[in-house]
Amino acid sequence: MRNESVESDSQHDEVRVDVVQVVQLTTRLWERIERDATDTGADVAFTKLAHEHFEQHKRPLRIAVDALIWVHELKEACKDAKKYSGDNHPARTFFYKAKNTIRHNIDLVFVFDGPGKPYIKRGTTAVHHGVDPVVREVQAGLEILGIPWHQAPGEGEAECVALEKYGIVDAVYTKDGDAFVFGAKTIFRPSTRKDSPPTHVRVYKATQIQDAHISLQDATLVAMMSGSDYSKGIAQCGPDTAWLASKQKFHSLGKILYNLNAKNAKSINDWKTCLQEILRSSGSRLKVPNDFPNLLIRDYYKFPTVSSKVELRDLEHRLWIPKKPDMHNFWRFANKNLDWHGRNFAKRSIYLFGPLLLTRWLQGIAEKEGKPEEETRKIIIGIKSRREHKSADGIPQLNIQYRPAALTAFSTLGEPENPDYDERYKEKDEFDQTEWMPQSLVATTLPSLYADFNIGYGKKRKATRSNSVSNAKRAKLTPDTPPPAEASLSTSIIK
């Protein structure tokens, strides 16, 4: 399974990227893409990205996630949790993060490394796929929750890019800039700004990164010189030095490197001599080692092990088939693996995953174009209010009041009591909750309810404006009196 099965066309080959940004995981490199690239913009809310995509394509935004990025991050974040607040399991947090992303009307597919993954990562032997117990737990939980996941034949990140190239997903979510070297067109990266909320990501597009004037071939050169996922690079060679070497237009080192034949020792030595001369003439004291360039490392980028076109076509047909979360089996899974016990905690699990259940139900309506009115009345109580909040970049959201228990067949009545947990998580047998949902999704899936809400909302706004005018007139009689605060526009049209 090689990438000739998903060959990059000439457009992909000519995509130019600031390689100093995209070949390493350091903040410094991503900061340079902010400096040199065109129109990278600010952090963008998931809600806004999903809303704009749904408005244009009438389906959820689809994102391939480099799953091990999440696993490693959460394992690091949770490693000291027992010292402070119990067993904050990284798999549990993984599921929370997934459902909190999906609720924006987003479809995720988590891509895991496979058996063909390179065994060398940053100069050390990589952990063999599937060995990590957290990975196994995450995969099992995702299956039960109906969230798609996919085992790549090789590197998960390269497979994410293959999914994007084939049109199965719209973007790749990763922290690793190697995705651009593999040919990604759109990358969502978690923001590194301290004031940026978790609802936002930074968006990078290959078509926006034109200012650096460097090709994917040169990207591979800089990755190999300054260090990447697959090698430590030339000792003491930083990205800036590698960047300068790649910018030598008359030598075209990146293009030549990309076409070197491993059997042609003379060509390799001539290329190495040229690189050494460029470094010397630039004032660098770096010495090119005897084993550089390692063409095996080059081929990891040039020919990543990914699924064939036939395999991708089959994956496309089955990946987005809607699957309803199985809360009964997830509770059994959580009871065994996530330290969840007790009847009241079982009830709380329905509350915790209510947003996922509601989103999947609404997406199912959009897919099938309609649900029985009787089913809707059992689930949806009403629309409570509307907002345009900064967490969604001002995209309209509606506060939906609904019954999570009506969205699952899971009954907690037969669950054993656990005093330690039941006292902490007291819940009613039936309970309602509210969730802020994208207005575009609600308007499409619940048009009658949305129309009724708009009528009531319009009357409320009119009454509020009328009150404001009356207050303003009264304020003229006493100029020193501050104007009254605007009345709340919150309204509930379903009793």
PyMOL commands that set and color helices and strands:
alter all, ss='L'
color gray80, all
select helices_A, chain A and resi 3-6+10-14+19-22+27-36+46-57+67-78+81-85+90-102+133-145+156-165+178-181+206-208+216-226+239-246+253-259+265-281+295-302+309-319+327-337+343-352+354-368+373-379+390-392+404-407+419-422+439-445+447-477
alter helices_A, ss='H'
color red, helices_A
select strands_A, chain A and resi 44-45+61-66+106-112+120-121+124-125+149-151+171-173+186-190+200-205+380-387+397-402+433-438
alter strands_A, ss='S'
color yellow, strands_A
deselect
rebuild
show_as cartoon
